[in-house]
Amino acid sequence: MGVKLQELIARNKIEFSELAGKIMAIDAPNVIMSLFNFARKNPDGSRAGLILDRTQRPISHLYGLLYRINFYFSKKIFPIFCFDGLDSELKKLKTKDRLNDFIFTQNWYRSMIRSGNRESAKKIAMSREYLWPNIIKESKQLLGALGIPCISSPASAESQCAQLVKDRLAHYSNSQDFDSLLFGCPHQIQNFSKSLRRKVQGRWKYQKVVPVVIDLKDNLKRLGIDQFQLVDIGILIGNDYFPGIRKIGPNHAYKFVKNHKNLENVILKEKKNYDFSSLTQELIAKVRKIFLLPEVIIQYPSLNWNFPNEQRTLSLLCEEHYLNRERVQKNLAKLFANFDKCRDYFEKQKISPQTVQKTLDQLS
C-alpha cells in the first residue's frame, strides 16, 4: 500500500552522473516485486502470467536482479539490499509459523518434481505459502553469489534503509514508497531504472519517468512541520499499519495537523465532521512507535562488496533453474567488467579496495 504523500512532497530531478560513487540502500521487496511487472503478455495485450522455468517456478526476479545489479555497477553505485524481517501485527495477519509452512510446502513441491507431476508442482510453486518466501530466498542466494551485501531487518526493509542513510553508511534509500520518509530517511531516490519507465499499477501500460531525489529536511521546512507531525499526517491518510480516516486526503490531513499541531487535537477539533472511532490512543501510540522508533539493526559488522562468484551464480541460474547458460554468461561478463570499473571509481575516491567496506569517516 504505502502512504500517499506525493501531493505534499517536493521531488527534484537528479542525473545518473550525480549518483556515481554513491552507496544506495535498496528496499529489496519493493524492487523484487516490481520485477514481476515484466511478466509475459498475450498477443491481445492481456496478462499471460508469470514467466516460469521447466521446474514451474518464476524466474523474472532472477534475470531482473542480474540486470539490476549490472545497472548499479554501470552507474558506479554500490547497493546494499535490505529485506523485511517479521511483519508488524498491524500490517497483516501472520500464519502461526510461516517458516514451517514454507519448509513443508517446499518439501511437497520437491516431491512433485521428483515424481514428474508438473501440474501439481506448478500449483504448489504458485501458492501463497511457497511463492513469495521462495522468491525472497532465491533473491538472497543470487545477491550473495553476486557479492552484494544483504541485511535482514528485524522489522521492515524500508526502516532499515532509512537507518543506513541516517547512519551515513549509505547516501540514499531507493524505494518507490513514501513510507521511507515516515521512517525519517534523510535522502530518498525514486524512479531509478535503466528503462526510465514504470508500469502503471494494474494495467499493461507504462509511463515515462525520470530519477528524482527527496530531501526530507527541505520538505519538512517547506511544509512548516516536524517529523512527528509528518507521521501524524501519514496516520490520517493511511499507511501499511493503519488504513486512514475516510474522506481525509493528503491536503486535508496536512492542513489539520498544521493548524491543530498533533493528531490528538485534530480528533478533538474535527470529530463532528469525521469518524475517528478506529483511532484509539493505544493504536496511535503503536503506529507512531513503528515509524519514530523502528526496530532496526544499528551495528554492521560486515558490509562488503565482493567480486561476483561465477560458479555460484551459474549453479543457481543454470543448474537449479535451467536458464540459458550462454545468455547468463554473457550478462555475467558485462557485470564483471562493470564491477571492476565501479570498484576502481570508488578506489580513486579513496574509498577502500576489492572488498569495499564503508565507515562513517569514509563517507563524511
N, C-alpha and C positions, 0 to 999 in steps of 0.2 A: 504493500500500500504506500508507505512513505507519507511524509507530511507535505501538504500542498502550499508551499511558501513562494512559489515562483512569481506571484503577483507583487510580492513585497521586496524580494531580494534583487539587488543590482548585480549583474554579471558583466565582466569585461572580457573582450576577446583577447586571446593570447596565441602567439605563434608557436609552432613546434620548436623553432630555433631557440626560443626563450626558455624552453624546458630542458635543453641539453645540459648534462652534468647534474641533474636533479635526481632525487630519490622520491619515489611515489609509493604511498601506501594504498594498496588495491583492495577494495571491498570485493572479495573473491566471489561470494554467492551472487552478488549483483552482476558482475561481469560474466560469470559462467552461465547464469540464466539467460543473459542477452544472446549468448551464442546459439541458443535454440531458435532464435528468430530467423536463422538461416536454414531451417528445415526445408524439405522439398515442397514444391508446389505442383498441383495438377496442371494439365495444359490449359484449363479454363481459369487458372489463377487461384483456385481454392487450395486450402491446406491439404497436403497429402500425408502428413505425419512426419515423425522424426526419421532421420537417416539412420538406418540400422546396419550393423555388420552381419556376418553369417552366424554369429552367436546370438542374434536377436537383441543386441544391446545398442543403445545410441552411441554415435561417435562424434557428433557435432562439437562437443566440448573438447575432445582430444585434438582434432585438427584445429579448432578455433584457438585453443591455448597455445599450440605450437606457433601459429601465425601471430598471435598477440604478443608472445614473448619476443619473437623476432622483430616485431614492430617496435617494442620498447627499446631493444638494443640498438635498432637502426636510428632511433632518435636520441641516442646517448642517455638513456634513462635506465636506472636500476630500480626494479619493482620489489616490493615486499607484499606478499599476499596474506591477507587476514581472513580467517574463517570464523563462522559462528560457533559458539560453544552451546551451552544449554539455553533453551528458549525461556524467556520470562513467562511466568504463569499468566500474565496479562496478554501475551502476544498470541498464543494459541494453545489449545489443549494438547497435552503430550500423552503418548501411549505410556503404559505403566513401565515399560522397559524397551525403548526404541532400539537399543543396541542388540538385545536378544531377538527382537523382531527381525532385524536386518540379518543377523547371523543365521537364524532359522531359514529365512527366505533365500538367503544366498546358497545355503546347502541344498535346498529344494531345487533352486534354479540349476545348480551344477548337476544334480541327479537327472534332471530332464535333458540337459545337454548330452550327458553320457549315454542316455537311453535313446537319443535321436529324436525325441519328441519336441520338435521345433515350435509347434503351435503353443504347447503348454509353457515352454521356455520363454516365448515371447510375452505371454500373459503375465508370467512372474516378473520378467525383466521390466515390464511397464507398470508394475504395481506400486502403490504408494509406499509400501514397506521396503521396496528394493530400489526403485528408480533413482530418486534423489540422493539417498545415502551412498549408493554405489558410484554415482557421478562425482560426488564430493571426494570419496575415497580415491577414485582413479585420477581425479584432478590433482590431488595432493601427491600421488605417486609420480605423475608426469612432471609436475613442478619440481619435485625433488630430483628427478633424473636430469632436468634441465638446469640444475644448480641454483634454483630460486628459493630464497628463504620464505618459510611459511610460519605464521603464528596462529594458533588456535586460541581464540579469545575465550575467557571464562563465560562471556555472555555474547554480545553482538559484535559482528565484524566491523560495523561502522564505528562503534565506540572505540574499538582497538585502533582503527585507522586514525581517528581523531587524536587519540593519546600519543601515537607515534609522531604526529605533527606537533603536538603540544610539547613533547619531549625533544623536539628538533632532531629526531632520528630520521625523519622524512620531511621533505619540503611541502608536499601536497598529499591530500587524500583524493582518491579517484573514485567517485560514485555518482550515479545519476540522481540518487535520492537526496533530499534536503535534510534528512534526519541527522546527517553529519554536523550540521550547524547547531542543532539542538544539543548534540554531544560536545559542543564547544570547539569544533575543528577550526583552527585559525585560517587555513587556506585550502580550498577545495577546487578540484578540476572536474568539469563536466564535458560531455561530447568529445571525449578523447578517443578517436578511432581513425584508422587509416582511410576508411572509405568516406569519411566526412558525411555520413548519412545515418539516420536512425529509423528503425521501423516504427510506424505508428501502431500503438498498442491495440491489439485485437483486429488488425486489418493487414492485408498484404499490400501495404503502401509504405513508401519511405519518404522521409523529408530531409532536406539538406541541413547540416548543422556545422557549426564551427566550434573549436575548443574555446571554452570560457573559464575564467577563474573567479572564484568568490572569495572576497576578503571579509571575514566575519567582523572584525573590529570596525572597518569602514562602514559596513552596513548597519551595525548597531548605532554608530554615531549618527549616521544619516537618518535613521528612524527615530532616534532620541529615546532608545530603550536600552536595558541591560540584558545580560544573558538569562537571568531569572525570568524576566518578562517575556523574552522570546520563547522560552519553554511554555509559559502560560498561554501564549498565542497558539503554540503547537497543540496544546491540550484542547483548546476551544475548537479548533478547526479539524482535529483528528490526526492520529498518528498510528503507528503499529501497536500501541498499547492501550489506546482509547479511541473509539470511533468518532468522537467530537460531538458538538451540540448542534442539533438540527437547526437549519436556517442561519447558521453563523459561518460566514466565509472568511477568507484571509483579511479582507479590508475591514470588515466589521470587528473581527477579533482584535486586529491591531488598534483600531480606534478605541474599543472598550478598555483594553489593557493600558493604552497610553493615557487615557483620561482617568481611569479608576485605579491605576498603579499596580494592582495584582488581581489574581483570579477570584479570591475571596470577595473583594469589593465589587468585581463585575457581577458575581452571582447576587450579591446583596442589592445592587442598584438596578439590575436588569431582570430580576426574577419575575416581574409581571409580564414581560414580553417573550421570555424563552423558558423552556423546560430544562432546568438544571438538576432534576431529581437523580440522575445517574451519577452525578459528580459529588460523591461523598468526600469528606475531608481526608478519610483514610486513603481513598483512591488517588486523590490529588497528590498526597504525600508520596505514595508509591511511584507514580509516574514521574514526579519531579526528581525523586532519588535516582531513577533509572537514567535520566538524562544528565543531571547535575553531578551525581556521584556514581558513575557507571563502574561496573565490575570489569577491570582491565588488568592486563599484565603490565607492570611498570619496571621490571628488571629483564633485560635482554642479554642473556649470557652469550649468544652466538647469532649474529645476523650476517651471514656470509653469502657472497655470490661466487659460486664455483663454476669452473669450466663445465659445460654440459657433458653428460655421460652418454656417449652414443649407444653403447651396448644396452644399457638400461632402458633408454628411450625406444630403441628398436624392439626390444623384448616386449614392452608394454603395447606398443602400437601395432607392430607387425606380427608378433607371435601370439600375443593374447587376443588381439582384435582383428588380425588378418588384414590390416591396412596395406595399401600398395607400398612395397618396400622402396621402389625406385623414387616414388613421389616423396616419401618421408625422408629418404637420404638426401634428396635434392634440397628440401627445405632445411634440413639439419646443417648442410654445408653453408647455406646462407646465414643460419643462426650462429654457427661457429665464427664466421667472418665478422658478423656484426657484434658479437660478444667481445672479440679482440679489439675492435675499434672503440667500443664503449668503454672497455677497461682502460685502454690507452688514453682516452679522453679524460677519464677520472684521474689517472695517474699524473697527467700533465697539470692537473689542478691540485696536485699533492694530496690526493685522497686515496692512499693505500693501493696495494698490489693485487695479484691474481685472486686471492681470497680477500675481497674488499670488505673491511669491517668499518662501519661508521661509528664515530663517537661524537659526543656533544661538542667537543673542542673543534673537531674537523669541520663541523657544519656551521660554526659561528661566523 
